Amino acid sequence: SNSSTGDLQCCNSTQDSQNLSSTVLGIFGLLGIDVSSITALVGVTCTPITVIGLGGNSCSAQAVCCSNNSFNGLVALGCTPVNLSL
């Protein structure tokens, strides 16, 4: 469940930190997140991937590895895409 840069997450979508939607910017404002400090992908509506390869843990959206998941899945910061088919 860990990758070299953080925890594996399955996110409904990811957004480039330099081109965030107004919805995500609003969430950042409510959570007090400094947008200028974000440099990697942002995961939106994420759930943890606990065990790869076992039933019930497949990710049909975007699998990412994120360094900051402290916002209860609403957003995840510092994400990089992961290929789960390896």
Solvent accessible surface area in square Angstrom, and as a share of the most:
residue,aa,sasa,rsa
1,S,79,0.51
2,N,114,0.58
3,S,41,0.26
4,S,120,0.77
5,T,73,0.42
6,G,21,0.20
7,D,59,0.31
8,L,10,0.05
9,Q,10,0.05
10,C,24,0.14
11,C,0,0.00
12,N,106,0.54
13,S,46,0.29
14,T,40,0.23
15,Q,41,0.18
16,D,75,0.39
17,S,7,0.05
18,Q,144,0.64
19,N,121,0.62
20,L,21,0.11
21,S,44,0.29
22,S,96,0.62
23,T,96,0.56
24,V,2,0.01
25,L,79,0.39
26,G,39,0.37
27,I,27,0.14
28,F,0,0.00
29,G,58,0.55
30,L,162,0.81
31,L,69,0.34
32,G,67,0.65
33,I,23,0.12
34,D,87,0.45
35,V,56,0.32
36,S,97,0.62
37,S,75,0.49
38,I,14,0.07
39,T,120,0.70
40,A,34,0.27
41,L,46,0.23
42,V,0,0.00
43,G,0,0.00
44,V,22,0.12
45,T,71,0.41
46,C,7,0.04
47,T,83,0.48
48,P,91,0.57
49,I,5,0.03
50,T,76,0.44
51,V,68,0.39
52,I,91,0.46
53,G,75,0.72
54,L,111,0.55
55,G,80,0.77
56,G,84,0.81
57,N,41,0.21
58,S,106,0.68
59,C,26,0.16
60,S,122,0.78
61,A,48,0.37
62,Q,63,0.28
63,A,9,0.07
64,V,0,0.00
65,C,3,0.02
66,C,0,0.00
67,S,76,0.49
68,N,53,0.27
69,N,46,0.23
70,S,85,0.55
71,F,41,0.17
72,N,158,0.81
73,G,21,0.20
74,L,83,0.41
75,V,1,0.00
76,A,1,0.01
77,L,14,0.07
78,G,21,0.21
79,C,2,0.01
80,T,61,0.36
81,P,87,0.55
82,V,44,0.26
83,N,90,0.46
84,L,52,0.26
85,S,99,0.64
86,L,186,0.93
